[in-house]
Amino acid sequence: MHSPIIDPDRPAVRLDDVTVVRSGRTVLDGFSLAIPAGSVSAILGPSGSGKTTVLKLITGQLRPASGTVTIGRTDVHSLGRSALNDLRRHVGVLLQNGALLTDLTVFDNVALPLREHTDLPASLIRRVVLLKLQAVGLRGAAELFPGQLSGGMNRRVAMARALALDPDLMLYDEPFAGLDPISLAAGARLIKQINRVLGITSVVITHDVAVVEDFADHACIIADGRVVAHGSPRELHDSDDPLVRQFMDGLPDGPVPFHYPASDLADDLLGSAER
């Protein structure tokens, strides 16, 4: 399937030497990453390592202090507001909490982007919505409200909504957070199936290392504002790098410290006594 914004012969997304500073803290420092076209790529890393920042750079929500972010051949941060909005129509985003509108039915949640961004007749919108819900296994829940669904089902409805405009690039921000093991496994399989069937590119932010091999073709680990390891999930699993091993094995001790950098505790306690 041909994509209007992604060239199959070049990376779908590139971040080149990107630096992001927020509230005086350097979140990404000379960060570079290439997402292969047509793949499912997982971005892993400790909490606060900048994973969600990467997604916000790709969608143009954040502007880097330096470096470039491209989707296909398009420099995201060179675009004006109108052109950026046009680009975003080719990008589907699944937020961590799903962000469904609770006063709308499942059907109307999925129909919303079609009603807002297209001139399709109601009959065709209905057909598209039901097809998207069928793809995520929830066509029978079309008339229910989000409050009547489980967390995993809500996440799948949000996925159907993100797919409503047939994006070329799908971004998932912690899609497995808070899911039970069965829903987590089903969600991982669904991401892989949808990517293959639709011929799109997907980027998944996650810390659930146990399921990465089930859905991802490519994976990277970020820490200290940079990519510290990348390759297939199996290559990361077999790595001897101490930081990779700490993250993949869930070890409390290693290169990633438990304590936020601080002066010696004795010095702080002495200062408190003097005050």
C-alpha positions in Angstrom: 0.0 0.0 0.0 1.5 3.3 -1.1 1.8 6.0 1.6 1.6 9.7 0.6 4.0 10.8 3.3 6.3 7.8 3.9 8.8 6.4 1.3 9.3 2.7 1.8 12.9 3.1 0.8 13.9 5.5 3.6 13.1 5.7 7.3 9.5 6.5 8.1 10.7 8.8 11.0 14.1 10.3 11.7 15.4 12.3 14.6 18.8 13.7 13.9 21.0 15.2 16.7 17.9 16.4 18.6 18.3 18.3 21.9 15.3 19.1 24.1 15.5 21.2 27.2 12.5 21.6 29.5 12.4 23.7 32.7 16.2 23.9 32.6 16.6 20.1 32.4 18.1 18.4 29.3 15.6 15.7 28.4 17.2 14.6 25.1 20.8 15.4 24.3 22.1 14.9 20.7 19.4 12.3 20.3 19.3 10.4 17.0 16.9 7.6 15.9 15.6 6.1 12.7 12.3 4.3 12.5 12.2 1.7 9.6 9.2 2.1 7.2 6.6 -0.6 7.4 7.8 -1.8 10.8 6.5 -1.9 14.4 9.2 -0.2 16.5 9.3 -0.2 20.3 10.9 2.6 22.3 11.8 1.4 25.7 13.5 3.1 28.7 13.2 4.0 32.4 10.6 6.4 33.6 11.5 10.0 32.8 14.0 9.0 30.1 12.1 11.0 27.4 10.0 8.4 25.6 6.9 10.5 25.4 9.0 13.5 24.5 10.0 11.6 21.3 6.3 11.2 20.4 5.6 14.9 21.0 8.5 15.8 18.7 7.2 13.6 16.0 3.7 15.1 16.1 5.1 18.7 16.3 3.8 19.3 19.8 7.3 20.1 21.0 10.0 22.0 19.1 13.6 20.9 19.8 16.3 23.4 20.8 18.4 21.9 18.0 18.3 19.1 15.5 15.7 17.9 13.0 12.7 15.7 13.1 11.4 14.3 9.8 8.4 12.1 8.7 9.2 10.7 5.3 10.8 13.6 3.6 9.0 16.3 5.6 10.8 18.4 8.2 8.1 18.5 10.9 9.2 21.7 12.5 9.6 23.7 9.3 5.9 23.5 8.7 3.4 26.3 9.4 0.2 25.5 11.4 -1.9 24.6 8.4 0.7 22.3 6.8 1.4 20.7 10.2 -2.4 20.0 10.7 -2.4 18.4 7.2 0.5 16.2 8.2 -1.1 15.2 11.4 -4.1 13.8 9.5 -1.7 11.0 8.3 -0.6 10.3 11.9 -2.8 8.3 14.3 -2.1 8.6 18.1 -3.3 6.3 20.9 -2.9 8.1 24.2 -2.0 6.2 27.3 -5.5 6.6 28.9 -7.4 6.2 25.6 -9.0 9.7 26.1 -12.5 8.6 25.0 -15.3 11.0 25.4 -17.5 9.4 28.1 -20.8 11.0 27.0 -20.5 9.6 23.5 -21.1 6.0 22.5 -18.4 3.8 21.2 -19.7 4.4 17.6 -19.7 8.1 18.0 -16.2 8.2 19.5 -14.8 6.4 16.4 -17.0 8.5 14.1 -15.8 11.8 15.5 -12.6 12.3 13.4 -14.5 11.3 10.3 -17.3 13.9 11.0 -14.7 16.6 11.9 -12.2 16.1 9.1 -14.1 14.6 6.1 -17.3 15.3 4.1 -18.3 11.7 3.9 -22.0 11.0 4.0 -23.5 9.4 7.1 -24.0 6.0 5.4 -20.3 5.8 4.5 -19.1 7.0 7.9 -21.2 4.2 9.5 -19.6 1.7 7.2 -16.1 2.9 8.0 -16.8 3.0 11.8 -18.2 -0.5 11.8 -15.2 -1.8 9.8 -12.7 -0.2 12.3 -14.6 -1.6 15.3 -14.6 -5.0 13.6 -10.8 -4.8 13.2 -10.4 -4.4 16.9 -13.1 -7.0 17.8 -15.7 -4.6 19.2 -18.3 -4.1 16.5 -20.9 -5.6 18.9 -20.1 -2.8 21.4 -20.9 0.1 19.1 -23.9 1.4 21.0 -22.2 1.0 24.5 -20.6 3.9 26.4 -17.0 3.9 27.5 -18.1 3.5 31.2 -19.6 0.2 30.3 -16.3 -1.2 29.0 -13.2 -2.7 30.6 -9.9 -0.8 30.4 -8.6 -3.1 27.6 -11.8 -2.6 25.6 -11.6 1.2 26.0 -8.0 1.1 24.7 -9.2 -0.9 21.6 -12.0 1.6 20.9 -9.4 4.4 21.1 -7.3 2.4 18.6 -10.2 2.2 16.2 -10.7 5.9 16.5 -7.0 6.6 15.9 -7.3 4.4 12.7 -10.5 6.1 11.5 -8.7 8.4 9.0 -6.4 5.6 7.7 -3.1 7.0 9.0 0.2 6.1 7.5 2.0 6.3 10.9 0.5 5.1 14.2 2.0 6.3 17.5 1.1 4.4 20.7 1.9 5.9 24.1 2.1 3.2 26.8 -0.8 1.2 25.2 -0.4 -1.7 27.8 -0.4 0.4 31.0 -2.7 -1.0 33.6 -3.9 -4.0 31.5 -4.3 -7.5 32.8 -2.0 -10.1 31.2 -4.7 -11.4 28.9 -5.6 -7.9 27.6 -1.9 -7.0 27.3 -1.2 -10.0 25.1 -4.3 -9.4 23.0 -3.3 -5.7 22.6 0.3 -6.6 21.5 -1.0 -9.1 18.9 -3.6 -6.5 17.6 -0.9 -3.9 17.1 1.2 -6.3 15.0 -1.8 -7.6 13.0 -3.1 -4.1 12.2 0.3 -2.9 11.1 0.8 -5.9 8.8 -2.7 -5.8 7.3 -2.8 -2.0 6.7 0.8 -1.8 5.6 1.6 1.1 7.9 4.4 2.1 10.3 3.9 1.9 14.1 5.9 3.3 17.0 5.1 1.9 20.5 6.3 3.6 23.7 6.3 1.0 26.4 8.1 -0.4 29.4 6.6 -3.9 29.2 9.7 -5.7 28.0 8.0 -9.1 28.4 5.8 -8.6 25.3 8.1 -6.6 23.1 9.2 -9.7 21.2 5.5 -10.5 20.5 4.8 -7.4 18.4 8.0 -5.4 17.6 10.3 -5.8 14.6 12.8 -3.2 15.9 13.4 -1.8 19.4 15.6 0.7 21.1 16.3 1.7 24.7 16.8 5.3 25.6 18.4 6.6 28.8 20.4 9.7 29.8 18.8 11.6 26.9 20.1 9.3 24.1 19.7 5.9 22.5 21.9 3.4 24.4 20.9 0.3 22.4 18.9 -0.7 19.4 18.2 -3.7 17.2 15.7 -6.6 17.1 14.0 -7.5 20.4 16.0 -10.7 20.4 19.3 -8.8 20.1 18.4 -6.6 23.0 17.4 -9.6 25.0 20.8 -11.2 24.4 22.8 -8.0 25.0 25.6 -8.0 27.7 25.5 -4.2 28.1 24.9 -3.4 31.8 22.3 -0.8 31.2 20.4 -3.0 28.8 20.6 -5.9 31.2 19.3 -3.8 34.1 16.3 -2.6 32.1 15.5 -5.9 30.4 15.8 -7.9 33.7 14.2 -5.3 35.9 17.1 -5.0 38.2 17.0 -2.3 41.0 20.7 -1.8 41.0 22.8 -0.8 37.9 23.7 2.2 35.7 20.3 3.7 36.2 20.3 5.0 39.8 17.4 4.8 42.2 18.1 8.1 43.8 17.8 11.5 42.0 21.2 13.2 42.1 21.7 15.0 45.4 24.5 16.1 47.8 25.5 13.8 50.6 22.7 13.1 53.0 25.0 14.0 55.9 25.5 17.5 54.5 21.8 18.0 54.1 21.1 16.8 57.6 23.7 19.1 58.9 22.3 22.0 57.0 18.8 21.2 58.4 20.2 21.2 62.0 21.9 24.6 61.5 18.6 26.1 60.3 
